[in-house]
Amino acid sequence: MDRRRLGWPVRYSTRAFAREGLRLPGYRLRDFLHGYVYARWPYLYIRGATRPETLPLPLRAVHRWVGRLFLRGERGADAGRRLADTYHGKVVPTAAAEELVTLRVDVDLRNLEKVVPYATARDIVLCGPDRIVALQCPCRAARDEPCLPLDVCLIVGEPFASFVADHHPQRARWITPDEAVAILRAERDRGHVHHAFFKDAMLGRFYAICNCCPCCCGAMQAWKHGTPMLASSGYVAVLDAALCLGCGACAARCPFGAVGSSDGNPIVDFEACMGCGVCVAHCPSGALNLVRAPERGEPLEIQMLSKL
């Protein structure tokens, strides 16, 4: 049967995504369909999750139905899950994010519960890690007055990069690892947080680095309202009071609201600190540093993990 004559060709990138799913134990047709819908229509998917009131009523109903469909029949520990429970981000400081986009060899790291401590184990399996696409951020695109620029979501490795580039040619572009590093550094300078994202339906593994702002990012807003979609970097910010100028730049920049002040002196709330390093990057006197906090999980530092 000639599928092209029927008007519904299956793209090579879609077939590659499906083949990867077939190799993965426990990956079901429902998981593939969920991943396909998410990656094929991310702007509707994210808008429906973060701003459902802006969708036409028929699309709101479809979004709710799709959510119930993909989670129907979950049993045991998975029973009662929401779509938000299938999607998580790991905070990564800029240096660790740069490692992820400058790899030259494939990586296969599994059983990383301590590194990405979610209810479902996540993997870092990078095929063609230098295959990177910059995608217009669906979270920012859903806002009436988004932070700019838009093309700051980095889709890393195959089959994800080709799928996104193939299906979103007007919103995605191929970039080099050096260009990815430049995006990361520019976003750091804007005070935004790097998150390595993992999703059940995206083969249960790392697939993107998003550069997130608290005003646009759906995951950060969900985290703020008590949905645990984000994991700490494994670091906390520590202040050297002797170097502090009392300028308040750290409190103004902290995207997690973890830095306050008392009598003009900054105070870091270690429970709220996610170890993103934004305050460190914007401290003019170098009074803040990231320090390992083992109780917050292990860092996602790919070079170190690859040697274990």
Buried (B, 14 or more C-beta within 10 A) or exposed (E): EEEEEEEEEEEEBBEBBBEBBEEBEEBEEBBBBBBBBBBBBBBBBBBBBBBEEEBEEEBBEBBEEBBEEBBEEBEEEBEEBEBBBBBBBBBBBBEBBBBBBBBEEEBEBEEBBEBBBBEBBBBBBBBBBBBBBBBBBBBBBBBEEBBEBBBBBBBBBBBBBBBBBBBBEEBBBEBEBEBBBEBBBEBBEBBBBBBBBBBBBBBBBBBBBBBBBBBBBBBBBBBBEEBEBBBBBBBBBBBEEEEBEEBEBBBEBBBBEBBBEEEEEBBBBBEEBBBBBBBBBBBEEEBBBBEEBEEBBBBBBBEEBBEE
